[in-house]
Amino acid sequence: MLLVLDVGNTNTVLGVFARSESARGAADETRQYDQLLANWRVATVPTSTVDEYGVLFRNLFAMAALEVSAVGGIVISSVVPPLDPVLRQVCERYFNSKPLFIEPGIKTGMPVHYDNPAEVGADRIVNAVAAFEKYGGPCVIVDFGTATTFDCVSAKGEYLGGVISPGLGISADALFERTARLPRVEIRKPERVIGSNTVGSLQSGLYYGYLGLVDGILDLLLAELGRETSVIATGGLGSMIGTGSKHIEHVDEFLTLEGLRIIWERNAALRRDGTAKPASKAMSKDKDKEKNGTSSRVPSASRTNR
């Protein structure tokens, strides 16, 4: 089995992939992990210890009747650098496996056209890789996390850049914290736009106001990329906002998990072929490309993307 972790500023999403029955005819080392067996969303707690995370993860496996010993690989995308050494120890101590982090030197197969590729969060690259693989290009990925990111991929499969805006959750938090009499409310789509009470008015403003932000940005992006561009939503609030948008065509809850699986498979293939290079050498070779914004290897993760 393959364990994938997407570590964001607010939540950490885990997924377990297995090789399907249809792939039994292939050799074990060439079969793909194409079946998502289980997934969980837990709070990201930077102060948690190795043992606390280890017990949590093993309990999740036990609840899903999955064997920890069956995990043959782990891949992690993280935008919370202080947790990286903690999770590395969790994987080695509780799963007896050395994790693959999405970091410089990891092969993604996607050139990054960014002024400074090191500024792009690992999760944004992972989403872009998965979206292009599943839906083709050009495409825009809208990831509703702590921040909402709009990531653009060309028809050739190049990461072009995008837009970062405050997430709906932290926008609501700012409103509640700065006002004395407005209550904290559940973020959801109201039954009608015109609110007949304070709670309904707040919910309408949060939902439709944010929907207007999303569609407004997508209007501008599609004008640059072309109207044939596919738009995919993912993230915690992807389903709620995505279904109300006039531009979002696909809501893919597991897009990031799929992207992690795809990148794992690509790097596993390199290791099998004996063509993978040490990260230090690969980074040195790609140094000039990164200066021109064309590196196809993953830049270091940004803390502010999710």
PyMOL commands that set and color helices and strands:
alter all, ss='L'
color gray80, all
select helices_A, chain A and resi 21-23+28-30+50-63+68-70+81-94+117-119+122-135+168-178+198-225+238-242+255-273+279-285+287-291
alter helices_A, ss='H'
color red, helices_A
select strands_A, chain A and resi 2-7+11-18+35-43+73-78+100-101+107-112+139-144+147-153+159-166+230-235+250-251+295-297
alter strands_A, ss='S'
color yellow, strands_A
deselect
rebuild
show_as cartoon
